Structures are given as C-alpha cells and as structure tokens.
Amino acid sequence: MKPEDIDAERRLIRIKGAKGRKDRYTLLSEVALGTLSLYIKSYRPVKWLFPGQQEGRHVTTRTVQKIFDDGVKKAGIIKEVSVHSLRHSFATHLLERGVDLRYIQELLGHKSSKTTEVYTHVSNKDLSKIRSPLDSILGQEVASEDK
C-alpha cells in the first residue's frame, strides 16, 4: 500500500491489484484513520505506507504475520487465529450489523456471493435474540386475554 492509496476524505482504502489483478476499495474506519494519521506524521512514509527493512521495499507478509502473532500473544488470545481471521471477522461483524451481503461481497472483492457466504456465519448470540413469530402472535393474544 502506498500513502496515496488512503482516501481520508471518503474514508476508503484503495487495494491495487488484489485477487484477479483487480483494484477495489474497502472501508477505512474513523479510529484507524486517526491512528494512521499519527503514524504518517511521525514516520513520513514516501514510497510505501509501511516500508520494509530493505531500502525501497514494502513490509513483507511474513513480518505482518509476526507482528500479528506478537499482538495475539500480548492480548492473551488462545484461539488459533491468523491475519486472514481479521478479514473473516470484518465480514462477520458487517453481516451482524445488518449490512447487505452484496455490499460485503463488494468490500471483500468477491466475484461470487457464494464465496462471501463462506466468510460469514451467524453467531449463536444473535440467534438467541430472534423471537419466533409464533411467540409474538401468541404472546399478543395471551397479553390481551389477561386484561
């Protein structure tokens, strides 16, 4: 990623040459933008937003995974997770907040909605919040009979 891939005004990140060599956009949260702005002011990246140890190169996938693993350890997370887990969590949280699957598909850059469905699952905590239509109907009748 290059500094110019950040569109702070529209809160978007341009992903260049993702799967299928296609460019796409994804969300940039207000919180992440604040942290990113502080980072840019402090480090003043030029060519790459996150430069690697070798001059003129970007940070490697291996380095990102190592930083992630260190953070997981410090946070006391014992579940088996990877950087890719963040992508899955992003999609799941969007789905749980009611974002249409088509928008999630676009943000993840999937051609097929079937691929997006693999990344998303309904959590059990949300299932328990759903009321059966039968309970609603009978609950209203019972409430009106009690009066």
N, C-alpha and C positions, 0 to 999 in steps of 0.2 A: 504494500500500500504506500502511496505517495501522499505528501501533505495536501496536494490539490484534489485528492480523492474524497476529502472531507467537505461536505456541503453543510456548513454550520447553520446557515440561514434556513434551509429547508429540513434540517436535522436528518440528513441522509449520508450514507457512505456508498461510494461507487466501488463496486467489485469488478475489476477488469479481468477479462479472460478466465472467468470461472469455468465450471464444467461445460464442455461443448464450445469452449473458447468464446463464450458469450459474456457481454457486460451486463450487469444488473445493479440495482440499488437495494439497500436494506436500511433499516432504521438505525438512527443514532440517538440514543436516549439523552435527555437533558443532563442527567447525572454524569453519564460517560463523557458528554461534551465538555462539562466543567473540568473534569479530571484531565481530559485530552488537551484542553486549552492551557492548563497549568504545565503539563508535560512539554507542550510545544514552546511555551515561553521560556522554560528552564533549559531545554536541550537544543532548541533551534534546529530541528532536522531539516536537511536540504533535499537530498535526492529521495531517500526512503524515510517514511514516517518512523519506522523502527529499524535503524541501521544495525547491521551485524558487526561482528568483530573484524572481519576483513574489510578493508577500505573499499567503498563503493558498492558493497553488497548489503542485502537486507537480512534481518534476523532469520535464522533457519527454523524449520518446522521442529526439529529436534530441540532447539533452545526453548521454543514456545512450550513444548510439552514438558520440559524440565522445570520451567518457571511455574507452570500449572501444577505439576506434581508437588512442588515445594509448597505452594499455596494450599493445596488439598491437605497435605500433612499438617501444616500450621493450623488449619481450620479444624483439625480433628475429624475429618471426614473419613469414614472407614469403608464406605461403599466403593466398589470398583467404578471409577469414572475416568473419562479422557476429555481432551479439549472438544472432541466431537459431541460429548454429552451436553455441552453448552448449547449447541445447535438444536439438539433434541429438546432441551429444556425451554429454549426460546419458543419453539413451535408449540410445545405443550401449554406454556403459560398464555400464549396468544389465544389458543383454542379455548382454554378455560375462561378467558376474559370475554369470550363471545365473538372473537374476530372470525370472519368468514374464512372457510378453508381455502377459497380461491385466492384471497389476499395472502394467506400464509404460503401457499404454493408459489406465488409471485416473489415474495420476500426470500424464500429459500432457493428460488431459481429452478424449480422442478418443471419439467415438461408435462408430466402426468400427475393428476390429482392422486392417483394410486400411490405414487412414491411419497407424497406428502402425508397420506394417511398412515404410512408405516412409521413416520416420525412422531405422530400424535397418538395419544391414548387418553382415555377418560380416567381421571383419578377417582379412587373409591370415596374420598372425602366429598367430592362433588355429587357422586351418585346418591349419597345419603340425604342430600338437600332436596332432591326431587320428590315431590309429592305425587302419589298416584292419583289419577283423575277420579278413580272410584272413591278414594278417601275425601277428595274435595266435594264430590257430589253428595255422598252420604253424610259427610261432616256438616254440610249446609243444612240438609234435611233434619239431621239429629238436633242441630242447634235450634232450628225453627220449631221442632216438635216439643222441645223442652220449655219453650216460652209459654 
